[in-house]
């Protein structure tokens, strides 16, 4: 069934004009879901593309996508760059319908296509978790000298890998030979830890640097080489993790089930036709144009789960309309502060044209769940794996923006609407969302769309 | 009466209480509303982040992204851009079409990229360069252009 202009072919023979009308209108209204199915692309500038690796659990971000009417199957197309040595798996999950799909990705992949068949039809803006889990490249390894390991930091000296000159985000795991360490049984048998970042030592050598790892090394007392009164170090092995650098994600509804209005037989009564008319009206509500699918600010952003680490925080988006129309703006997102002492946040969203303010909405004292960084392999209470648990500096935007699916679920969805305004065709409108920031504040997904 | 797509959404008829018979004006409103929904409820395609400082005087590719048009699309992308002293080039690679968008001073532009392939997947490329010492891309938003009456299926 597809939409078509209503003409003689849609009319039963020898029927009055009202039957002609309702038959065609019912067929058209039933076709809206599939014929006007939605698609939207979330793209990052190349120089700020998110790049991340994840050891053991999927880590990623949330894409907000307005699926339109009755979406059943959604395809996700990724433009990306994957580690040429080792791949991983991509995970797409839709929490509301308890649906997810995980697909292996080969090393060196530049495009990925994933199809998600939803358990139940969905309408309107939906949150999709896009996650990545790395494979490990065990064929080749580099070595470092391990001097000590305390909490999430391993102090190392140069061997085949020299931390000096290699500072920054790192995509690998370190294998620590447990028998050469004291205490001899590390962390319930764990010997591999993800290395999230390398910090260079500027003083005398050794040590030459520090590896920030996740999960933290849960040992008390901390680790030292068994023969610390001799060579004072043991050899650790560094393996690559499959990383993904993500340039864009295009979500497209490929199958939708809309209304199935039957023919209106009592076509000469107005009440019978109102049902068809209502379908047209409700379709307008569910076929709104999406303006934003993620929260990044500018080129300083990486994966864009984080809105701001203190300081000014605002998001700006532009849009225009083809026809003069009444437009409202909906804003949906999830968020959490990393400081338990932060009591609440205030949002201001407003729309401007070239002449000034046209719509404005305040949301004061928004109650958001406070989460703490998770350092250990097992979480306790409201902890969140950010920065893969590694303690890193405030300038870091790489993997620190990623979070796990279970962490996303801990946050609360929030939405608000701006007052409707009369938009004029050919005018460009600027949507700004500002947040009063008191401490590190993470925005998990963001949808801005017309209504 | 010529076949047209209204420029604004016609109001829904109100004189609908049974057993009123259908009036010609009511039928006309139904038809126009149906046409308006189909012709104007096109897909949004892509958002682009702000770039606070465009540093290169030569074109630099900033985005390569897949996109999908509806089979009933007219193949035209409507590109909304605002910035300062920049020039954008927007490509649909598979279709092989391109449009250049100059922004002189602090200004905005609504530009059409025609010739994309309806119903097909394509890759959208965006290049940007500064045209003076300080170039800023405040943001961009791309959508599938509305259909006109002659383009309805």
Interface residues (C-beta under 8 A of the other chain):
Chain A: X2 X3 X4 X5 X6 X17 X18 X21 X25 X28 X29 X32 X35 X36 X37 X38 X39 X40 X41 X42 X43 X44 X45 X46 X47 X48 X77 X79 X111 X247 X248 X250 X252 X267 X268 X269 X270 X271 X273 X274 X276 X277 X280 X281 X283 X284 X287 X289 X290 X291 X292 X293 X294 X296 X297 X298 X299 X301 X316 X317 X318 X319 X320 X322 X323 X324 X325 X354 X425 X426 X428 X430
Chain B: X3 X7 X8 X9 X12 X13 X15 X16 X17 X18 X19 X20 X21 X22 X26 X27 X30 X31 X33 X34 X35 X37 X38 X40 X41 X42 X43 X44 X45 X46 X47 X48 X49 X50 X51 X52 X53 X61 X62 X63 X64 X65 X66 X67 X68 X70 X72 X78 X80 X81 X82 X108 X110 X121 X123 X124 X138 X139 X140 X141 X143 X145 X146 X152 X153
